[in-house]
């Protein structure tokens, strides 16, 4: 069996990454990032605010269950 050079077996790394420089793919990456960003921006400060307000850890944990469907939404995607 003849061993081919690494670049011929797996291709050039830049060629594989080139697809992510296309405008449509960049738009999808941006939209995916921005759809998850609001949850992270709101959830962590809210937990800190509830802790400072004297809310018990049990109640904070139950409140966090409200976000469970949002966290698992990727399972519903096709």
N, C-alpha and C positions, 0 to 999 in steps of 0.2 A: 504494500500500500504506500503510495507516494504522499508525503506530507506537504500540503500546500502552505504557503506563508499565512501568518495570522491575519493579515489585512485581506487576503482573498477568502479566508474561511468566514470571517465575521464582518467583513466590510469595514469601511472607515467610520470611525466614531462620529465625525462631523456629518457624514451623510445620514446617519441615524438620527441625529439631533436636528437636522435641517427641517424636518417636518414641523417642529415646534416654533419655527420662525415665520411660518405662514400666517397671514393676517386673520384668517378664520379660526385657526387653532389658538392664536393669542387671544382672540375675543372670547373663546370658550374658557380658556384658563382664567381670564379676568373675571368673567361672569361667575364661574365656579367659586373663585376666591371671594368675590364680593358677596355671594349669597350666604357664605358661612361666616363672614366677618361680623355682621351685626350681632349674631348670637354671642360670640366671644366677647365683643365689646360691652354687651349689656349684662351677661350672666355673671362674670367675675365681680364687677363692682356692686352688683345687686346683692350677692352673697356677703360681701364685706359690709355693705350698708345694713343688711339684716343682722349681722353679728354685732355690729356697733350699737344697734337699736335694742339689743337684749333679747332677740328672738332665739329660742332654744335650737340646738343642733338638730333635734328631731323634726321640728317644724321646717327648718331650712332644707333638710333632706326630703321631706314630703313636697316642699315647694319645688325642689329640683326635679321631681318626677314629672312636673308639668312639661319640662323641656325634653323628656324622653322621646316623644314622637318626632320632634324636630331633629333629634340626634340620630334617629334610625330611619330618616326619610330616604337615605340612599338605598335601603333594602326594597323600596317600592319602585325604584327607577327601573326602566326596562334594560 
